[in-house]
Amino acid sequence: MPQDTTTKKAPAKRGSPARATDDRPSKPYPTFPLFPHRNGQWAKKIRGRFVFFGIWADPMGARDRYLAQKDELHAGLVPRRRAAASIGAPASTPGTAAATAADMPTLRDLANHFLTAKKRQRESGELSLRSFDDLYRTCSMVLEHLGRHRRLDDITTEDFGGLRAYLAEGRGPVTLAIHMQRTRSMFRYGFESGLLDRPMRFGTEFKKPAKRAMRQSKQERGPRMYEPHEIALLLGAAGVQLRAMILLGLNCGMGNTDVASLPQDALDLDKGLVEFPRPKTAIPRRATLWPETVEALRAVGEMRPREKIANEEKLVFITKYGHRWLRVKKPGPRAKKGTQAVTVDAVALEFGKLQRRCGIESAGRGFYALRHTFRTVADEVNDRPAIDLIMGHQDGGDIASHYIERIGDERLRRVTDHVRVWAGRLCGSSA
């Protein structure tokens, strides 16, 4: 029969003398988590009640039972019977009772294997440090809620329902969907790598937020784009480098990472062209530049700071300290425990200051909203292949894109000129 580890009060037998304290064994090692109760079992007081994990003769088996169930017990939950049954009754030889349970992979094992694989991708350049940090944070939240010592074969669909509610606390539907997708990726890795003998069942509750919730969140957030009069305010108040970045965002749909990573050799200012793959996806992109954008980029080249550091001298934009405008670095000693990367986004910081000076600050609307603005206006041209090439998009489901080998610059210019006319006509300026 398996050990009954149900939480209960310490038994008190009337008329029978208590065991002598001197008869109790010592702990196998100083940090052993249990103590020898006078009823002959190893025990621990959890949430005001004694819980028993096995006889004195089998301290290691009792310890393994505790480790397998402690997360549920400390959370006030009743341990599942099947978890106790799989551990088995104490064997005659101390320390062998939980051999099977000890071999079962835990959630911590899965997270460690998963992150180790992702670390290899990061070291080979396939995964950015920032993306690795995002995965690390999601794994940490999953372990915090489900318990790092939780056995993988003991996680049920009910647990995933609770995990979804936990991940949703204080987060919008988009962020929740991202964390859920990362969680699914970790468990899918567990099956593909052999830690799980079958795909994990997530149940009916562990689903991404409904499209209705996504639409409602978008409506509450408001439009993520700028109107021409706001663009005019930003361009009029921006410094030399930030003005050129804003024009690139509106002219070509570039985001924070795009402008911060833009190399000098990607520009042909004489022809008014920019061509370089998106840093995020390595998808090719090419765009024609407005005269105002070319002029702003020439001004940047004339005032580039002299102070430079290694590998930054080839970039179009560098800060006055010689750094790139958006960089990801390893955390310092003051960083929060577990942080794998710290992002320094000077583009977002300086653009936020500019918005406040112009009096047009809006929650959830930053530099990246210029990319939204470009796409919204450019769609009126009805030339999706040209727009996708400018933005660095690729529609894997569009079979036609597989056969298109070249898109002429005249088509690209038709798109960018349309956005330029939209901005200039409505705000009374040429840019």
N, C-alpha and C positions, 0 to 999 in steps of 0.2 A: 504494500500500500504506500502511496506517496505521502510525504510529510504534509500535514495540515498546517499551512502558514497563515490561516485566517487570523486577522487581528482580533485579540480578545484580552480580557483582563487576566492578570496572573492568577492561577488557580490557588485557592486557599482551602486546604483540607482540614476540617475540624477534627480535633482529637489526635492528629498525627503530628509528631514533632517535626520541626523544620530541619532540613539538612544542616549539618554543621558547616559554618562558614569556612573552616579550615579544609573541608573536603573539596572545595571548588578549585578547578584547575586554573592555572595562569593563562593569560592570553598567549597565543603562539608567537606573536611579535608585538612590539609596543603600539603600533598604529592599527591593530586589529579592531574592526568596527563594532564588534559585539562584546557582550560581557556574559560570564557564566551565571545564569539565574539559579536560585536555590532549588528549582524543580528539576534540575538535571539537564536543562537545555541552554543553548546559546540564545541570547535575547538582545533586544534593543528597544528603548522607549521612543516611540514615534507618535507625535501629536497627542501626547498625554496618555498613551496606552502601550502596554508591553506587547511586543510581537516576537514570536519564537520561530527559530529557523533550523533547529536540529539538536541532536544530543551532544553532550560534552565530548564523546569519543570521536566525533567527526567535525572538528572545527572548520576545516577547509570546505566541506560540503555545506555547512551552515553559512559560511561567508559567501559562497557562490549563490546560494538561494537569496541572501540579502541583496547582493549586487544585482541580481536578475529582477528583483521586485521593488527595490528601494524607491525608484522614481514614482511608481504608482502609489506606494505607501505614503511617502512624504507629501504627495499631492492630495491625499485623502481618498484615494481610490482603492477598491478591493482588487487585489491581484487576480488575474485570470487563472482559473483552475488548470487550464491546459499548460500554462507556464510551469505550474508546480508539478504537474504530472510528468512533463518531459524531463524534469530534473531527476525524479525517481526517489525512492526511499534510500536512507543511509546504507551504504555498503558496509561489509564487515571490516574492510580495511579503511582506516581514516584517510580522508582526502580524495577518495575515488567516487564518492556519491554523485558529484556534479560534473564528472568528466565530460558527459555528453553536452551539458549546458554550456560548459566553458568553451567548447569547440564551436558553438553556434555564433555566427557573426552578429555583431551588434550594430546599432545605428552609427556609433562612433567609428567602427571599422569601415563602414560604407563611406562615410564622409571623408575619412582619411585617404582611402583608396581613390575616391573621386577627385579630391583636391590634388592629390599627388599626380594623377594623370593630367589634370589641368595645368599644374605647375610645369610639367614637361612641355606642354603646348606653349606656355608663356616663355619658357627658356628658348624654344625654337623659333619664337617670333610669330606663332600662329594665334596667340591670344595676348591681348594687352594687359598690362598690370592693373589697369582700372577695371577691366572685365573680370579678372581673377578676384579682385577685392569684392566685387558685387556677388560673385558666386560664394565666396567665403562668408559673407554676411548672411546670405540666405541659408546656407548650411548651418551656421551658428544658431539662427532662429529656430530651425527645425529641431536641432538637438536640444535646445533650451526647452522647447515645449514637450516633445515626445520623450526626452530622456536619453542621454548619450549612451547609457548601458542597456538600453532597450533592445531586445533581440529582434532581428528583422522578421523572423517567422511569427512574431507575437504582435506585430502591428496590424491593426484591422481597419476596415473602412470607417468605423466609428471614430478612430483616432484621426483620420484625415479630415473628417468633418470638423472636429475640434481644432485641428491645425489651421484649417481655412479661416475659422472665426478668429483665431489668434493672429494670423497674418493680416487680417482685414482691419485690426484695431489701429485707428489713427491713420489709415492709408486709403487713398482713392482707388477706384476700380482698376485703373491702368497699372498702378504700382502693384496692386494685389495680383493681377494677372501675370505680371513679370515674375514675382516671387513664386507663384504656383508653377509656372513653366520651368523655372530653375529646379524646383523640387522634383518635378516629374523627370527632368533630365538626370538628376542624381540617382533616382531609383531605376531608371532605364539603364543607366550605366551598371548598376548592381546586377541586373539580370544578364546583360551582355558580357560582363566580366566573370560571371559564375558565382558571385556572392549570393545571389538569389536563384533558386532552382526553377522559379516560374515568374512571369511578369507580375509586378505588384498591382493589386486591385485597389483603386483609389475610391471606389464607391460613387454614389450619385451626388453627394454633396460637394466633393472636391472638383468643382467645375469653375471655369473662368466666369467672371461677372457677365450677366446677360448684355446683349447689345443695347437694350433699353437703358440699363444703368450707365453704360459707356456714353451713350448719347446725352443722357441727363447730366452727367458729370461735365461733358464738353460744353453744354449750354450754360451750366452754372459758372464755368470758368470764363466764358466769354470768348470772342474771336481771338485767335492767335495770329494776328496780322496787323500791319500798320496802314493807316490811310495816308494819302499824299501830303496833307498838311502836317502830319506828324513827322513824316520823312524829311520834309523841308526844315522843320525845327531841329531835328537831329543832325542833319548835315551842316546846318548853320552854326551849331554850337560845338561840333566835334573837333578834336585835334587832328593833326595831319594823318597819323596812322589809323586812328579810329574812323575817320571819314572815309578813307580808302576801303577799310573793312566793311563799312556799311554799304558802300556802293557795290562791292563784290557780293554781299549778301543779297542785295536787291537785283543786281544785274545778272548774277549767275546762280543764285540760290545756295550760296555757300554758308555753312554753319561755323560754329566756334572752332572746331578741330580743323576744318578745311582751311580757314584763313591762317590759323596758327601754324599749320604744316606746309603752307604754300611755298615751294622752292622757287628761287629766282629763275631757274632755267625752264620753268613751266610757262613763263610769260614771253610773248612776242608783242611788245608794245608797238612796234612799227606797223605790224599787221593788225593789231587790236585783237589778239587771240590769247586764250589761256587753255592749256591742255595738261592735265595730270590726273591720275587715278584718285578716287576718294580714299583717304587714309582708313576710313572705317571698313570698307568692303573691297578695296582694290579694283572696283569697277571703273572702266575708263570714263572720262568726262572731257568735254570740249565745249567752249563757249566763245562767242564774239563779245568784245568789250565795247562799252559806250565810250565816246570821247571824254566824258567826265571821269570815267573810271581810269582811263589811260592817264589822264592828267594827274589824278590823285596818286596813282602808283608811281609816276615819275617824281612827284614831290616827296614820296616816301623814300625813294632811292637817294635823293639829294640830302636828306637829313638823317640817314641811318646812323645810329650811335657807333662810335669807334670801338667802344669796349665790346669784345666778343668772347665767347667761350667755344670750346671744341664742338664741332658739328652744327653750330647754330649760324655760322657765317653764310651759309647757302640759302637761308630762309629770307623771304621778302620782309617779314615783320619780326623784329626783335625788340624787347623792352630796353629801357635805358641802362639796365644792368647787364644786358647781353644775353638774356634768357629768351626762350620762345614764350609766346603769349599764353599758351596752354600746355602745361607739362604735368606729368604724373611722376611723383617721386616716392621713395620709401619713407615710411612714417618715422618721425623723430621720437625722442624719449618722452615727450609730453602727449603723444597721440593715445587715443583710447585703446585699451588692451584688445588685441585681436585684429586691429586695423592692418591691412596688408598694403594699402596704397593711399596716398594723399594727393588729391587733384588740386592744382593751382591754376585756376582759370581766370587770367587777367582780362580776357575778352569780356566775360560775363560781368566781372567786377567793375570795369571801367564803363561798360555800356549801361550798367545799372545806375552808376553815378550820373551819367549823361541824361538818362531818362528822368531822374529826379530833378536835375537842373532845368530840364525843359518842361517839367510839370506833367509828364505823360506816363508816369509809372503805373503799371497794372500788374496784379498778381498773375504769375504764370506766363507772362509775356516778356521774353528777353531777346537777346540777339538772334537766337534760332528762329524767332517768329518772322524774320526777314525772309528766310527760306520758305516759310508758309505763304508769305505775301507773294513771292515770285511765282510759286506754283499756282496759287489761286488766280492770279491775273493771266499768267501764261496759258492756262487751260483754254482761254477764250480763242486762242489761235487754232486749236483743234489739230495739232500736229504732235501727237504723243511721242513718237520715236525721237523727234528733235528735242522735245522737252526732257525726256529721260536721259538723253546723252548730255545735255547741259547739267542736269542735276546729279548724274551718276547713278541713275536708277536702272534696274534691269528686271523686266517682267519674265520670270521663268515659265509662266503659263502661256505666254504669247508666242505661238509657233513662228509668227512672222519675224520676230526679232532674231530668230536663229539664222535667217537667210539674209538679213540686211547687213551688208558689209561696209557700207559707206553712207554718210548723211552729209550733204553739201553744206558749206558754210552759209550759203544764201538762206537755207531753211533755218539755221540757227539764228542768223541775224533777224529774220522775220519775227522770231519769238522774242528775242531780247529787245528789239526796237518797239514791239507792241507794249512791253512793260515800261519802257522808257517814255513812250508817248502817254501812257496812262498816268504815270507819276508826274510828268511835266505839265500835261494839260490841266490836271485838277489842282495842282498847287501853284500854277503860274510861273514855273521855272523850267529850265531845260534838263533837270536831273531829279 
